[in-house]
Structures are given as C-alpha cells and as structure tokens.
Amino acid sequence: MSFSYDPTKLDEPINQMRFKLGLTTPNTPVGLEDEEIQFCLDQNDGNVAQACLDCLDSLITSASMLVDRTTGQVSEALSQLLDNLLRRRDDLISSLANVPILLHVTGVDSCEYEDGQLDETVYHDDIQMENIKPNSQNTSSFVSSS
C-alpha cells in the first residue's frame, strides 16, 4: 500500500483526486491508499468526479466509526470530520448537477437496442425519460443522485 501526492502533477488522476478530496498529507484519521483510489478510478472508467464520490463514501464509512475523545484537558472532536465529509459529498453532488447522470439498466438485451425496440432519451435537469419500452420479461431500474 502506498501514498503519493505531488501538487506539481495535478494532471494525473490520483493527484487530482487527492486534491479534490483534501487527502494531500499521509497519516490522517481517515484516508485512502493510492491503490484504493486507483480502484475507484478503474470502477468509474477514469471519471474523476464519480470516483471521488465512491472515495467519499468509503471515507464517510470510516469516519462514522470514529468517536469524540477527551483525555485530561485534551479533546478530539472527530465527529466534525464526518460532518465535513458529508458536506463535501453534498457539494460534489451539487457541482455535478449539470453533468449527465449515470443510468444503470438491468435485464435488457443488447439486441433490443440494435433492433430499435428500446430507445431512451434522458434530460438531467428534470430527469425526464422518454420512449423507454422494455418488454414484459425485463425490468429497468434507473438510479440518479438527484
């Protein structure tokens, strides 16, 4: 497992993600290794914004297990970290409002697309979907963060 960050190379996806996620220094209460960030990038076909959302979900899960502590006169409010990560995730989702959404369609054969039996038009602003005609044996599920 490794950690790397070089602010002079923000054209590289891992550095871009570390910058956007605020993970520019090692040894933070919650963090990600380069390999975990690369996994999220691979899962999202290199889409940095979508990969950041996946990474934030992982960081939120880790941060949710942290508790505030007090030892003598020293206290650590780790719950603020969770609040900050949740805010960052909301901000990222808001910034993606004008980016096309990712639709997950299940149970549809590719030949239905080729035969013209299934056609879809999606407008992100109001999530308006038209001309979707799955046959009775198939189901379609559409997932949006909006």
C-alpha distance (Angstrom), angle and dihedral (degrees) to the residues before:
residue distance angle dihedral
M1 . . .
S2 3.76 . .
F3 3.77 144.2 .
S4 3.77 123.0 -151.0
Y5 3.77 134.1 163.4
D6 3.78 129.3 167.4
P7 3.83 116.4 175.9
T8 3.81 89.7 -162.5
K9 3.83 89.3 64.6
L10 3.79 102.8 53.6
D11 3.80 89.4 141.4
E12 3.83 87.4 76.1
P13 3.83 114.6 88.6
I14 3.83 97.6 -131.2
N15 3.82 91.1 51.4
Q16 3.81 90.3 46.0
M17 3.79 90.5 52.7
R18 3.80 94.6 45.6
F19 3.82 88.6 51.4
K20 3.83 94.2 47.5
L21 3.81 92.1 45.3
G22 3.80 94.4 44.7
L23 3.81 91.7 -121.3
T24 3.79 96.8 133.2
T25 3.80 98.2 128.5
P26 3.80 128.9 54.0
N27 3.81 125.0 -123.3
T28 3.81 99.5 42.2
P29 3.84 120.7 152.6
V30 3.82 88.5 -101.0
G31 3.75 125.2 16.0
L32 3.77 147.3 142.7
E33 3.76 133.3 -117.9
D34 3.81 120.5 -128.6
E35 3.80 89.6 -107.5
E36 3.82 91.7 56.2
I37 3.79 91.5 49.4
Q38 3.81 90.3 47.9
F39 3.82 89.5 50.9
C40 3.82 90.2 55.2
L41 3.80 90.4 47.7
D42 3.82 90.8 50.1
Q43 3.81 91.7 48.1
N44 3.81 89.7 53.5
D45 3.82 98.2 43.6
G46 3.81 91.6 -109.5
N47 3.82 94.3 -53.8
V48 3.82 101.5 149.0
A49 3.83 95.8 -163.2
Q50 3.82 94.1 51.0
A51 3.81 90.8 43.6
C52 3.82 89.4 51.4
L53 3.81 89.3 55.8
D54 3.82 90.4 52.6
C55 3.80 90.8 47.8
L56 3.80 91.1 48.4
D57 3.81 89.4 52.6
S58 3.80 89.2 54.2
L59 3.81 92.4 46.4
I60 3.82 91.0 48.1
T61 3.80 90.6 52.3
S62 3.81 90.9 50.8
A63 3.81 93.4 44.8
S64 3.81 92.0 49.6
M65 3.80 88.3 66.2
L66 3.81 93.3 56.6
V67 3.78 120.3 94.5
D68 3.80 133.7 -160.1
R69 3.80 111.8 -98.8
T70 3.75 137.1 -162.9
T71 3.78 124.6 -167.6
G72 3.77 112.4 178.5
Q73 3.78 106.5 -51.1
V74 3.81 94.3 -20.2
S75 3.78 118.2 92.1
E76 3.78 133.1 -179.3
A77 3.82 118.2 -157.2
L78 3.80 100.0 -158.9
S79 3.81 91.7 162.8
Q80 3.81 86.5 75.2
L81 3.79 87.5 64.7
L82 3.80 90.6 58.7
D83 3.81 91.2 48.0
N84 3.81 90.2 50.0
L85 3.82 93.0 49.8
L86 3.80 91.7 48.8
R87 3.82 89.4 50.6
R88 3.81 91.4 48.5
R89 3.81 90.5 51.2
D90 3.81 91.3 50.4
D91 3.82 90.4 48.1
L92 3.80 91.6 50.6
I93 3.80 91.9 49.1
S94 3.82 89.4 49.7
S95 3.80 91.6 49.9
L96 3.80 89.6 52.9
A97 3.81 92.4 55.2
N98 3.80 92.2 109.0
V99 3.80 95.3 43.4
P100 3.82 118.2 96.7
I101 3.80 111.6 -96.5
L102 3.77 124.4 -122.3
L103 3.78 113.5 -115.0
H104 3.78 121.2 -159.3
V105 3.80 111.9 -152.5
T106 3.77 118.5 -172.1
G107 3.78 131.3 -172.7
V108 3.80 96.6 22.9
D109 3.80 120.7 125.9
S110 3.79 116.4 -135.8
C111 3.82 89.1 -131.2
E112 3.82 88.1 66.3
Y113 3.81 88.1 62.6
E114 3.82 91.9 46.4
D115 3.83 92.5 48.6
G116 3.80 90.8 49.8
Q117 3.79 92.0 -118.6
L118 3.78 91.9 124.4
D119 3.77 123.4 44.6
E120 3.77 128.7 163.7
T121 3.76 137.0 -169.4
V122 3.79 118.3 -172.4
Y123 3.77 127.2 -170.6
H124 3.79 112.4 -170.2
D125 3.81 98.5 -156.2
D126 3.76 94.3 72.0
I127 3.82 99.9 5.3
Q128 3.79 91.4 -117.1
M129 3.79 113.4 173.7
E130 3.79 122.6 -169.3
N131 3.79 137.8 -175.4
I132 3.77 96.9 13.5
K133 3.79 107.1 155.7
P134 3.81 113.1 170.0
N135 3.78 113.6 173.4
S136 3.80 119.0 -111.6
Q137 3.81 93.5 -96.9
N138 3.78 94.1 56.6
T139 3.77 131.3 66.2
S140 3.75 128.6 -155.7
S141 3.77 124.4 -154.7
F142 3.74 121.8 -169.0
V143 3.80 120.4 -161.3
S144 3.77 124.1 -165.8
S145 3.79 132.8 169.9
S146 3.80 90.2 -142.9
